[in-house]
């Protein structure tokens, strides 16, 4: 049984992410923890003691958040077809801190987020909070669902990699579960040329295929004259790919998760994005 944490701001985008998550692991019963942080709505005094007006406002914010989370719980129970279990957590903690706390308490296997729906710019894939979670969470895979995405089976998966790092078996349980459920095909996408691949990269390619138990996974070489993010996005569109996956390393030559590359990806990506965490980050 998987324990899945879904973050919500009560927007339509967040609900789409929650619904997507309930459909993704169709072959097993999951525990879903629906998390809402209202920290950014609190009134914080510059003094040690908050005044009565601030106290009343913060109490009202808390009550409204708890009520909305309960409404959300009723909605997803109504819309779900399986026997999954659901619980809500409403907290005043900052979002990243709240996520880390629930990961430890609930033994979370996957964190799911939609793109921000209330204040985020429409042309952006990632919102401020989503980027913050990506940058500061290093223990648990993150699945990011684009705006108002209807669920479609992830039959075709692009795994973006530079083959610089040896794969770790502990990275892949979530990805392997998806592949096994949908008999997905995996394609490794690499920004570079075949003739430039080094011996160590070929070794890591073979190890990746073995680890994922996917011996037919081939390499697709992306054009180097395009920025990495645009090359990946165009490849996914042209090949009707359903899911993008990659491993986040703390120190990687490709530097995909460093500014400004991820901001550029932000402009192009409109597909579910699974981020696996490296043990080397912990």
N, C-alpha and C positions, 0 to 999 in steps of 0.2 A: 504494500500500500504506500503510495507516494503522498508526501506532505507538500502542498503547493501554496505559496503565499502570493496573493494577488493584491496589488496596491490599487486604491481607488480614490478619485476626487469627486465621485458621483456624476461624472460627465458621461455622455454617450460613448465616447472613446474608451473610457475605463470599463464600461459595461461590456463593450464588444470584446475587450481583452479577456475579461472574466468568462464570457461565454465561449470564446475560442479555447481557453484553457480547459473548460469542462468537456469540450468535444475532443481535445487532442489525445487524451489517454483513455480511449473508449473501452479498452479491454481490461481495465482494472478499476476498482473502487479507490477514490482518492479522498484525502482530507484537504479541504480548502479553507485557508485562513484569509479572510477579507480584511485588509488593513487600511484604515484611514487615519492620517495624521492631520490634526487641525492646528498644528503649531504656528503656521504662518498667519493664522487669523487671531491669535491671542494678542491682547494689549499688554505690553510689558513696560512697567514704569522704570524710570531711571533711578528711582529711589529704592531702598531696601524693602520698604513696605508699599504694596500697591494700594491705591485708594478704593473706596467702596464701589465707585462707578466701574473701575477696571475689573474688580472682582465679579460684579454682576454681569458685565459683558462677557468675561471668560467663562462663567458658568452657563450663560445662554449659548455661547458657541459650542461648548461641550455637549449640552443637551440636544442642540440641533444636529450635531454630527452623529451622535448616537442614534437619534431617530432616523436619520437618513440611512445609516448603515443597516438598521433593522429593516427598513423598507427595501433596501437592496437585497438583503438576505431573503426576504419573502419572494422577490422577483426572480432571483436566480434559482431558487427551489422550484418555483412554478415552471420555469423555462427549461430546466434540466430534465433529461430523460433517464439518467442512470440512478444509481444508489449511492452517489457520492455524499460525503458528510461536509457540512459547512459550519463555520463559526465566524463571528466578527470580532475585530479588535479596534477600538477607537481610542486614540492616544494623543496626548499633548506633546509627546517627544518629537523632535525633529525627525523627518522621514528616514534618513539613513540610519540614525540611531535606533529608531523603532524597528526597522527591518532587521538589523543585526540582533536586536533583543529577541525578536520572534524566531529567527533562524536558530538561535540557541535553545529557546524554550520549547519550540514545536518541532525541532529536528527537520527543518525545511530542506527539501530536495531541489526546489526550483522557485525562483522569484519571477512573477509575471507583471509586466507593466504595459499600459497603453500609452500612447503619446498624449501630452497634456491637451485637454479639450477646452478649457475655459479662457485661458489668456495666451496660449502659445500661438505663434504666427502660423498661418495656414500652410506656408511653403516649407515649414520646418518639420522634419521627422522627429527629432529629439526635442524635448523641452528641457528647461533648466533643471528640473528635479530628476528627470531621466538621466541626463548627463551626470549629475552629481552621484546618482546611484551607481552608474557604470564606473565612474572614476574611483569611488570609495569602497565598493563592495568587492571582496577578493576571495570569498569562501564558497559561494553558491552560484550556480548557473543563473543567468538572467534571460528571459524571453521577452522581447519587446514587440508589441503588436501595433501596426500602423493604424491610422485613423479609420474607424468604421469598416474594419476588415471583416468580411464574411468568412466563416471557416471553410477552408478547402483542404483536402487531404494533402499532407506534405509528401507527395510522391517523388518529387525531384528536389534534391538538396545540393546546394553549392557550399563547399567547405573551403573558405578562403585561408590560404596559408603560404608562407614563404619557405617552409620545410627547414627552417633554421634550427628549430628546437626539437629534441627527441620527445615523442608523445608519451604522456603519462596515462596509465590505464585508468587511474582514478578520475580523469577528466570526463569520461565518456558515457557514464550510465544513462543519462537523460537522452543523449543523442541515439545511443544504441536502442533504447526502448522505443523511440519514435520510428527508427528504421525497421525494427522487428515488427511493430504494429502495422505499418503501412507498406512493408516490403519496398521501402524507398530506394531509389538509386542515388548514389553519392558521386559528385564530381569535384575533384580538387581544382580550385582556380588559383592560379599563380601569376603574379605580375612579373614577367620575365620570359626568357627564351630557353628552349630545351638545351641548346648547345652550351648555355651558361650554367647549367645545373652542376653542382659539385658532388663529389662522391658522398659526402655526408648528407646532402639533401636527398639523393636517391635512396640512401639507407633509411632516412626518416620517412620517406614516401612509402617504402615497403612496410615499415613498422606501423604506419598509420593504417594501411590496408589490413594488416594482421589484427591490430587492436580493434578496429571497427568490424572485423570479420566480413569484409567487403572486398574480395579479391579482384573484382572487376572495376573498381573505382579508378577512373582515368584522370589524367591531368589536362586541364584546359589552360593554355598559356594566353594571358591577356596582353593586349598591345601595350607596349611600354611608353608610347608617346602620349597616352592619356593618363590623367591623374588616376590613382588606384580606385578611388571611390566611384568615379564615373565609369571606369572600365568594368567594375563589378556590376554596377547597376544596369548598364547596357547589356552585358552578357546575360543577366538574369531575365531581363525583359525579352530579349531575342529568343531565349531558350525555354521560356515559360517555367522558370524555376519557382518553387513554392516556399522555400525557406533558405535563408543565409545563415551559415554557422561559422564561428571562428573561436579560437582560444586566445584569451587575453593573457599576455605575459608582462611581467614587470619591466624587463629589459629585453626588447626585441629589436632586431635590426630593421624590421619593416616599419616599426613605430606607428602601427595602424591606430592605436588608441591614444595617440598623443595629438595635441593641437598642432597644426590646424587640420590634420587628415580627417579626424572624426567629424569636424565641422563641415568639411566638404562632403563626406558621406551623408551627413544630415540633409544636404540639399538634393541628393539623388535617390536615396533609398526609400522604397515604398513597399517593402516586403517584411514578413515576420523575420526577426533577427535573433538568433540564439547565441549568446555569449557564454562560452565555457571558461572556467577559471583554472589557471595553472596552480599546481601545488607550490610552485616557486614564488607565488605571490604572498603566501601565508607566512 
